[in-house]
């Protein structure tokens, strides 16, 4: 019970701080919207080929916007040594980590849900037709991105070049998750249901999340305390 | 009863041994002044004892349990170099947050009570980033004491405090001592620390130079410790 309460308190704290400062959400949302706008000029939105790469376009935007969000996750705690105050508190490393992931996923999903209508308008795709499965895919892929991003955010928090190091470390590990998310998102935003081979990609995405969540939880205490 | 025990504690930063084979115990209810020159290893030792860092070799226990045990952490309060509160939250929100993390029964009531005790009740809704350095330090003191810890770790607690805040902290520490809490205080301000302390632990170049009861001679002439032990 205390474990769940700690997760929720940490997530609430991160979201509360973000809503007050808006330092991450403004940057990642404006980045996502500008890139979607630029892509709509670079590619012919009505061409069939553009629709076939729509999942890739979307996840390229979400992955870059996502690293802007996760990057601040632990570096925000360095000011005033707040991370030390959290580490000496009864909050376990796992609860602290999951709380931060929950906060990051919420922000990621907010950026994605605001970007999707813009994407739908620019590219003229019926993205609302398969909204529930699309939301499931967004949630699963965002969780994977949040887990890996938050883990490396903790690892790189004390580095001077953390803004550069984080994407270099996160993107290679995200490849399987992003591949699955792209394969699943492309038909879903075109209004086609999930079926056949696509279910294999869904299983891959679930497996990806489970493996990296377990790995991160096993390592987090070592990462935080050394 | 032993509150705290260090057994063969070594800490290396790369090849450099910051702490070398420290062995000592601290009894429940005592106040230990952790003394030493700059770079002697005081903060490193305090971080290990508080569970913020792991020793390279050896172990530190609190009431016979590993320091990183969740139940043990509930019993410690730490006031470190940083104030450990969020600039973008108000004083009240900060204390409520830590009250919830420590499982305090009524976090809001406790937060208001502690803000009153450290003289910040009139600015409870002000954001911490708008506070003066002394006010921030007083809020950090309230955060460290909020959950009634059995063991207090204080690293340079008198730094940046004005006269009023020093008095508040000294009163709180006297209260803590009279309530039987264990206090570990690391500082360069020898007179303040030695007045409070029941025991003294002196570190010199990572080694234990002296560990024993505080004497009246130490209070009258604080420099004697360094002359007798640290510069030997």
Interface residues (C-beta under 8 A of the other chain):
Chain A: X2 X5 X6 X9 X13 X16 X17 X20 X21 X79 X80 X81 X82 X84 X85 X86 X87 X88 X89 X90 X91 X92 X221 X225 X226
Chain B: X50 X51 X52 X53 X54 X68 X70 X71 X73 X74 X76 X78 X80 X81 X82 X83 X84 X85 X86 X87 X88 X89 X93 X97 X98 X100 X101 X102 X103 X143
